[in-house]
Amino acid sequence: MTTRVRANGIEIAYETFGSPGDRPLLLIMGLGAQMIHWDEEFCELLAERGHHVVRFDNRDAGESTHLDDAGTPSSGGGSPYRLGDMVDDTAGLLDALGWESAHVVGASIGGMIAQEMAIGHPRRVRSLTSIMSTPGHAVAPPTEAAMAVLMAPPPPDREAAIRQALSTWETLGSPGYPMDRERIARIAGLGYDRGHDPAGTARQLAAIMASGDRTALLGEVTVPVLVLHGEADQLIPVAGGIATADAIPGAELVTFPGMGHDLPRPLWPDFADAIGELTASAER
């Protein structure tokens, strides 16, 4: 069941899985993506490994607040907010949940937010898992094919949004794993219904571009860190994961052949096991 709370001056929609007595685990999704992109089955796998899981919609996505008055960022123009503001949203959500700290898992832009949170709010982060992310947007630039997907015009209606999602993941998905077209179409349709917002996605992208490189600051992170990355990622190539792990003392890097810029279902048990081992060791 979706719950909404006020945090950092906006409304954030979230859902929970597992027992409140288990290790708190916060999942942060990527660019323009919604909490439903953390599949319920994957969240249940994490819960089975001893976590109280929270997934949520970032600002400008899904059922959380959309900053419509900010408009669409123009090319070369400024950003109405930065990643640091999204970090403050996330910290505010922890406050609303009554969590002093949590194990934080972020994918893509979610990984960037999680990294900044470990830097700026170190006492709120028990462990950090950075998935298919990077310490800076210039570290691992997208391929030409991925950039074309990123810059594609927004779809005019729901059916077009589903077709575009299928086309997007044909390019950005994992070539080493079967493409689950039914799941992609279902989530694309649900996402369109929950909060389709191309301007909001553009504002999130502008926040990435307006935020600085984190490489030097990541050297100050002292919590246990796991970095997961696909070796076939075209949107944030594996160099981004390598750079993240290299920047953080003691970070563990695990790369996956054939994995692109998505979370292939056959790898969910591996991800859940690795995250569970990290959080359990951090608690000890």
C-alpha positions in Angstrom: 0.0 0.0 0.0 1.3 3.4 -0.9 1.8 6.0 1.9 2.5 9.7 1.5 4.5 11.9 3.9 5.8 15.4 3.9 9.6 15.6 3.7 11.9 18.6 2.8 8.9 20.7 1.8 7.5 18.1 -0.7 5.2 15.1 -0.6 6.9 11.7 -1.0 5.1 8.5 -1.9 6.6 5.2 -0.6 5.8 1.5 0.1 7.3 -1.0 2.5 8.2 -4.7 2.5 9.2 -7.0 5.3 9.2 -6.7 9.1 9.8 -3.3 10.8 12.2 -5.1 13.2 14.6 -6.0 10.4 17.5 -4.0 9.0 16.2 -0.8 7.5 16.9 -0.7 3.7 16.1 2.3 1.5 15.9 1.9 -2.3 16.5 5.0 -4.5 15.5 4.7 -8.2 17.1 6.2 -11.3 16.4 9.0 -13.9 12.7 9.5 -14.5 12.0 6.1 -13.0 9.5 5.3 -10.3 9.6 3.1 -7.3 7.7 0.4 -9.3 11.0 -0.1 -11.2 12.2 -1.8 -8.0 10.1 -4.9 -8.8 7.9 -6.2 -5.9 9.5 -9.6 -6.3 12.9 -8.2 -5.9 11.8 -6.2 -2.8 10.5 -9.4 -1.4 13.8 -11.1 -2.0 15.5 -8.3 0.0 13.0 -8.7 2.7 13.6 -12.4 2.9 17.2 -11.6 3.6 16.4 -9.7 6.8 15.5 -6.2 5.6 12.7 -3.8 6.2 12.6 -2.4 2.7 11.3 1.0 1.6 11.0 2.0 -2.0 9.8 5.5 -3.0 9.2 7.9 -5.8 11.8 10.7 -6.1 10.6 14.3 -6.6 9.4 14.8 -10.2 8.5 11.1 -10.5 5.5 8.9 -9.9 3.2 9.9 -7.1 5.6 12.2 -5.3 5.6 16.0 -5.8 6.2 17.2 -9.3 7.8 20.7 -9.5 5.6 21.7 -12.4 6.1 25.5 -11.9 9.8 25.0 -12.6 9.0 24.1 -16.2 11.4 22.3 -18.6 15.1 23.2 -18.4 16.3 24.7 -21.6 19.5 23.6 -23.3 22.4 25.3 -21.5 20.0 26.7 -18.9 20.2 26.3 -15.2 18.6 23.6 -13.0 15.8 24.3 -10.5 17.5 22.0 -8.1 20.6 19.8 -7.6 21.3 16.2 -6.4 21.8 17.7 -3.0 18.2 18.7 -2.8 17.2 15.1 -3.7 19.5 13.9 -0.9 17.6 16.2 1.5 14.3 14.7 0.3 15.7 11.3 1.1 17.0 12.3 4.5 13.6 13.9 5.2 11.9 10.6 4.3 14.1 8.8 6.8 12.9 11.3 9.4 9.3 10.7 8.5 9.9 6.9 8.8 11.5 7.4 12.2 14.8 5.9 11.0 17.9 7.5 12.4 19.9 5.7 9.7 19.5 3.0 7.0 21.3 0.9 4.5 21.0 2.8 1.3 20.8 1.3 -2.2 20.7 3.5 -5.3 20.5 2.7 -9.0 21.8 5.1 -11.7 20.8 8.6 -10.5 19.7 6.9 -7.3 23.3 5.7 -6.9 24.5 9.3 -7.3 22.0 10.4 -4.6 23.1 7.6 -2.3 26.7 8.6 -2.8 26.0 12.2 -2.0 24.0 11.1 1.0 27.0 9.0 2.3 29.2 12.1 1.9 26.8 14.8 3.3 24.8 12.8 5.8 27.3 10.0 6.9 25.5 9.3 10.2 22.3 8.5 8.3 23.9 5.8 6.1 24.8 2.4 7.6 26.1 1.0 4.3 26.0 2.1 0.6 25.2 0.0 -2.4 25.8 1.9 -5.7 24.3 0.2 -8.7 25.1 1.1 -12.4 26.2 4.6 -11.3 29.2 6.9 -11.4 30.9 9.5 -9.2 30.5 12.2 -12.0 28.6 12.6 -15.2 31.8 13.1 -17.2 33.6 10.0 -15.8 31.7 7.4 -18.0 29.7 9.2 -20.8 26.9 7.4 -22.6 27.5 5.7 -25.9 26.0 7.5 -29.0 23.1 4.9 -29.0 22.4 5.5 -25.4 22.5 9.3 -25.8 20.0 9.0 -28.7 17.6 7.1 -26.3 18.1 9.7 -23.6 17.3 12.6 -26.0 14.3 10.9 -27.7 11.2 13.1 -27.8 8.5 12.3 -25.2 5.7 9.9 -26.3 2.3 11.6 -27.0 0.1 8.9 -25.4 0.1 5.8 -23.2 0.5 3.3 -26.1 3.4 5.3 -27.5 5.0 5.3 -24.1 4.9 1.5 -24.0 6.4 1.3 -27.4 9.1 3.7 -26.5 9.9 1.8 -23.3 10.3 -1.4 -25.3 12.6 0.4 -27.8 14.6 2.0 -25.0 15.3 -1.3 -23.3 16.2 -3.0 -26.5 19.1 -0.5 -26.6 19.9 0.0 -22.9 18.9 -3.4 -21.5 21.1 -6.5 -20.9 22.2 -8.2 -24.1 23.3 -11.3 -22.1 19.8 -11.9 -20.7 16.3 -12.4 -22.3 14.3 -9.2 -22.6 11.1 -9.5 -20.6 8.9 -7.6 -23.0 5.7 -8.3 -21.0 7.1 -7.0 -17.8 8.6 -3.9 -19.5 5.3 -3.1 -21.2 3.3 -3.6 -17.9 5.5 -1.3 -15.9 5.7 1.3 -18.7 1.9 1.4 -18.7 1.6 1.6 -15.0 4.3 4.3 -14.9 2.4 6.3 -17.4 -0.7 6.1 -15.3 1.1 6.9 -12.0 2.9 10.0 -13.2 4.2 10.4 -16.7 6.3 13.6 -16.7 8.9 14.2 -19.3 9.6 17.7 -18.0 10.2 16.2 -14.5 12.7 13.8 -16.0 14.4 16.7 -17.7 14.7 18.5 -14.4 16.3 15.4 -12.8 18.8 15.2 -15.7 19.6 18.9 -15.3 20.2 18.2 -11.6 22.8 15.6 -12.5 24.5 18.0 -14.9 24.5 20.9 -12.4 26.0 18.8 -9.6 29.8 18.4 -9.2 32.1 15.4 -9.4 32.1 13.4 -6.2 35.4 11.5 -6.7 37.5 13.4 -4.1 34.7 13.6 -1.5 34.0 9.8 -1.9 37.4 9.3 -0.4 36.0 10.4 2.9 33.3 7.7 3.0 33.9 5.2 5.8 30.8 3.0 5.7 30.9 -0.5 4.0 30.3 0.0 0.3 29.3 -2.4 -2.5 29.4 -1.3 -6.2 27.4 -3.4 -8.7 27.7 -2.7 -12.4 26.9 -4.3 -15.8 29.8 -4.8 -18.2 27.5 -4.1 -21.2 26.0 -0.9 -19.8 25.7 1.7 -22.5 24.1 4.6 -20.5 26.7 4.6 -17.7 29.5 2.3 -18.9 31.3 0.1 -16.4 34.1 2.7 -16.1 31.6 4.6 -13.9 31.3 1.6 -11.5 35.1 1.1 -11.5 35.7 4.8 -10.7 33.2 4.7 -7.9 34.8 1.7 -6.3 38.3 3.2 -6.8 37.3 6.4 -5.1 36.0 4.8 -1.9 38.5 3.1 0.5 37.6 -0.6 0.9 34.7 -0.6 -1.5 33.8 -4.0 -3.1 33.2 -4.0 -6.9 31.2 -6.7 -8.6 30.6 -6.5 -12.4 28.3 -8.7 -14.4 29.0 -9.8 -18.0 26.1 -9.3 -20.3 24.3 -6.8 -17.9 23.3 -3.5 -19.3 21.6 -0.5 -17.7 18.8 -2.5 -16.0 18.3 -5.1 -13.4 17.9 -8.5 -15.2 15.6 -10.8 -13.3 18.0 -13.8 -13.4 20.4 -11.7 -11.3 18.0 -10.6 -8.6 19.0 -13.4 -6.2 22.7 -12.5 -6.7 21.9 -8.8 -6.0 19.8 -9.7 -3.0 22.5 -12.0 -1.6 25.3 -9.5 -2.1 23.3 -6.6 -0.5 22.2 -8.9 2.4 25.8 -9.9 3.1 26.9 -6.3 3.0 24.2 -5.1 5.4 24.6 -8.0 7.8 28.4 -7.4 8.0 27.8 -3.7 8.5 25.5 -4.4 11.4 28.2 -6.6 13.0 
